[in-house]
Amino acid sequence: MSDLFKKEWSYSENKRSVCIVFEAGPTHDGLQTACKLVDVAVEAGADAIKFQTVDAKRLVPDPSTMFTYNALVNKDTGESIEVTESLQEILQRRELSRDEWRELGRYCSDRGILFFSTATTASELELLAEIGADCVKIASGDITYHHFLRLAAQYSWTVQIDTGNATIAEVEEAVDVLERSGCRRIIINHCPSGYPARLESINLRIITTLKQMFPYPVAFSDHTPGATMDIAAVALGADMIEKTITLDRLIRSPEHIMSLEPHEAAGFVQTIRDVETGLGTPRKIKTTQELSVPSVAKRSVIAAADIEPGTTIEQVHLDYARPGDGITANLDRLLLGKRASSFVAKGTKISFSDVS
């Protein structure tokens, strides 16, 4: 299980495994489906699961505020339709009572998976702290809500900030606010907007920029179907991947269209782990398998013609052939100018005992 949320980050430490988070905040419609999505995350091998703690009427008091999204209608063809709904009603589907949040937190703990959530109010921060959330996330729309960042920094947890459409200057300001408030456990999320996000807007190279600018983990919150963008993000150095899961992509609500279904979740986790393994380290180090097998492809120094005792070894006397289990080709300089102390037949390997 990832320890990304458990202490202050230092890049002097050995590189941790990528933390894989499944997002279930927008894709559940109550405690029962929330717990089912926890089960999906646990059985797939994810490190953490994320939800969204929200008071719909407080966050969006005007029910006439509308939100338009794409909903999938055919999995085989990818056909979708555009749906417009009241944003307040959409968010209400994600609401849980305080007791239900406590029960969900206990369920995650019992199942052995890290639990965290996006919060939008001071009371939600208090609730998540009471539940024992390992982390809190600040939505991209609140990155300039500095008073709220200061409130989140008062707790002894990791604070994640979604960057969304924020400028680099706004990200710098948010990090500065958290640091000045005593928070040194920060994760910066690159979170392209859109459900699903347009390829032209994903801009994965910003991950490299964020890693160069800040001494904190950088995450990629993915809003695209499949694993392609996540593979690229890991290759660019993302420390955490957040991927939305759903029980059924045909459910008509935002984010289901590009989410993973239960039968895809474990394969996604394995793909990320395989990419990590394949990336290896920046150094070229032979594997145990490579060290245990002689190099057939490399060459040994052999006699280009019969060499009589007393012959001064010159380049003309040397040839090179596989396998490389004799004097390797790069060490031929150690033979040049030496005298042959014994007869070496054409085509046979020359050893150091043959010269003096």
N, C-alpha and C positions, 0 to 999 in steps of 0.2 A: 504494500500500500504506500502511496506517495506520502512524503513528509513535507511537501511544498508549503503547507499552511502552518507548519508547527514551529518554525523559528525564523529568525532573521536570515535573509539570503546572503550568501557570499559566493562570488564566482571563483574564489580561491579553492573552494571545496571541489571534490570530484563531481563530475556532472551527474546530476540526478536523472532518473528516468523521466520521460515526458509524463506529466500528470494528465490522465484522461478523465474528463468530466462529461457526464451526460446531463443535458439541460431538459428538465421536465416541467418547468414553470408554466410555459404557454400551452402545454399539450395534455394537461390533466383537467378534469372537470369536477374534482372533489377528492375526498380522502381515499376512497376506494381505488380510483384509477391512479392517484398519486402513489399509493403503495404498490400497485401493479408495476408501475414504471420503476420504482426502486428495485423490485425483483428483477426486472429486465437488466438494469444496470449492474446489479450484483452478479447475476448469472453470466453476464458478458465479460466480467473481469474489470470493470471500470474502477477508478480510484475514488471518484466522488460523484455526487448527484446534486444538481442545483435546482432551486425553485424560485418563485417570485412572490414575496410577501407583499400584498397590496390591498389597500382600501379603495375600491373603485370609485365610490362617490366622493371621497375626499380628494383623490388624485385628479379625477375628471368630473367635477360637479355638474357640468352641463351635459345631459343625456343626448343632446342634439349634435354633439361633436362626433363626426363620422370618421371611419377608418376604412380604407379600401385595400383588399388583399386578393391574392390568387388562391383558389381552392382546386385541388385535383379532383377530376371526375372519372378518369380512366387511367389505371396504372399501366396498362399495356401500351397505350398510345401516348401517354403523358398529357392528354387533353386536360385543360383547366378552364375555369371560368373566373371572372372578376366578381368579387362580392363586396358590398359596402354595408357596414353595420355600425351601430352606435359603439363608440370606443368604450363607453362606460359599461355596456352590456358584455362586451368581449372580456373586459377585465374582471367583471363579476364572476365569470365562469371559473376564474382562477382563485377565487377567494376561499379561504378556510377560516374557521373560527379559531380563537386562541387555543382552545382545548384541542382542536384538530391539529394545529401546528405542533403542539406539545406531543401529541400521539405520533405524528409523522416523524418528529425528531427522535423519539424513542425507537420507532421502527427502524430508522436508518442505523441507529446505534446498535440495536439488536442484530441487524443484518451485517454489521461490520463495514459500513461504507461511510465515508466522510459526507457530511451534510452541510450545505450552505445555501444562502438565498440572497436575492436582491431585496433591498429595503428602500422605502421611500419616505418614511417618517421616523421621528424620534421614538415613538411608541413601538414601532416595528423593530428598531434596533434593540430596544430593551427586551422585547419578546425573544428575538433570536439569541441574545446573550443569555437569557434565562434558559432557553432550550439547550444551550451548549453548542451553538453553531461553530464550526471550525473556521469560518470565514464569513465576511459579508461583502456583497457586491454593490457598487454604486452604478446606476444606469447611466448610459452615455448622456442622456438629457440632463443629468444632475452634475456633470463634471464641473460646471461653473457655479454650482450651489455650494459655495465654500463653507457656509455655516453648517450645512449637513455633513460635509467632509470632516469638519472639526468634531462634530458629535460622534461620528463613526470611529474616529481616531482615539476616542477616550477608552475604548474597550481593548482588552488584551487578545486581539485576534488579528488575522491578516485582512487587510482592506484591498479589495480589487476595484479598479476603476475601468469602466468601459470607455473607450475613446470615441467610438461612433464617428460622427461628423466633426469632431473637435479638431481644432488646429493644434500644431505642435506647441505653440505658446500656451494654449489652454491646458494641455497635458502637463507642461512644465509647471504652470501655476498650481494645478491640482496636487501634483507631487510635492511641491514646496509647502502647500497648506498642510498636507498630512505630516510631513517631516517636522514642520514647526510645531505641530500639535503632539509631537512625541512618537509618531507612528513610523517604524522602520520595517514593518512587515507589509510590503506593498506588492501587488501584482498588476501589471499594466496590460489590459486586453486590447488587442487590435480587433475591432468588431465592425466589419463592413456592413453598411445598412442595406436593407431590402430583404424581402421574404418571398422568393430567394434573392440573394444578392446577385447583381449583374457582374459578369466576369470583369468588365472594364473598370468596375469600382472597387475590386477586391484589394489590389495594390499590396501584394504580400511583401514586397521589398521594404515596406515600412517597418516590418519586424526587425530587419537588420538595423535600421535607423534607431529604433527604440532601444535595442540592445546596446548600441554604441553610446546612446545618450544617458541611460539610466542604469544604476547598479542593482536593478531588480528583475525578477522573472518577467518574461513577456509571454502572453498567452494569445492564442488565436481563437476567437469565437466565430465558428463557421456557420454561415447561413446559405450554404450551397448543398445540392444533393451529392451523394456519393462521398468518396474519400480523396479525390484527386487534390483538392486544395489543401487538405490536411496533411497529405504526404509532402507536398511542397513546403508547407509551413514548418513541418518538423525538420526537413532538410535545411531550411534557412535558420534553424536554431530555436524555434518556439519551445518554450518550457512547459506549456500546458495547451491542451486542445479541448475546446468545449463544443460538443456536438448535440443537437437536439434529437430526442427520441420521441416516438409516438406509438400508441397501440395500433393505429391504423392511419395511413396517410390520406385516406378519403374523408376523414373527419373534417367538417367544414368549420374551420377556425384558423387564424393566422399561424404560420410556421409548420403546420402538419405536412404541407406539400413537399418540403425539402428535408423532412426528418427521417431518421432510421427507424425501421420497424423491428420488432423483437427478433425476428429470424436473421436480421442483418447486423445486430449489435455486436455479437461476439466476433464475427468476421472483421468488423471495423477495428476493434481493439487489437486483434491479432495482426492486422495490416500495419498499424502504427508500431507495434512491438517489433515486427519484422523490419520495418524501415529503420528503427533505432539500431537494431543489431547490424543491419547492412551498412549503416553510416560509419560504424566503428569509431576510430580515433583519428586525430589529425596526423599521427605518426604512422609510418610504414613499419609495422612489426609483424614478424612471421608468427603464424598461428602454431599451436602445438602440432597440428597435423602436418603443416609444412615443414616443421623442424624434424619430424620423425621420418620423413621420406626423403632420400637422397635426390638431389636435383638431376633429373634425367636430361633436362633441356640445356643445362650449362655444359661447358666444354672443359676437358682436361688437356694438358700439354702432352703431346706424343712425339715420337721421332719421325721426322719427315723422310729420313733415309737411315740406313744402318749407321750407327755412331760407334767408332772404334775408341778404345781406351786411349786417353791422352789428347783427344780432340778438344779444341777450344770451342765451346758452344756458342754459335752465332744464330741469328734469326733464321738463316737458311736451313738450319738443322731442326727447326721446330715446326710442328703442325698442331692442329687443335681438333679434337673430336669429342663427342658425347659418349658416356655420361661424365658429369663433372665431379667424379669421386676421387680424382687424382690431384696433381697440382693444378689448381684452377687457372684459367687463361689470364686472369688479371695479375697472377704472380709469376708470369714467365720472365720478368725482369730479374728475378732472383737466380735464374739459370744462366743468363747471358754473361759471357766472359769467364765462366767456370770451366774447368777441365773435366772431361768424362773420366771417371775412375773405373768404369766397367763397360762392357759391351751392351748397347741398347739396340734391339732389332727394330727395323722400320715398322711403324704402326703400333708400337707398344708404348705404354705410358712411361714417362720419365719420372723418376722419384729423386728426392734430394740425396738419397744414398748413392745415386749413380754419378754424382759430381763431387768435386772437392775444390 
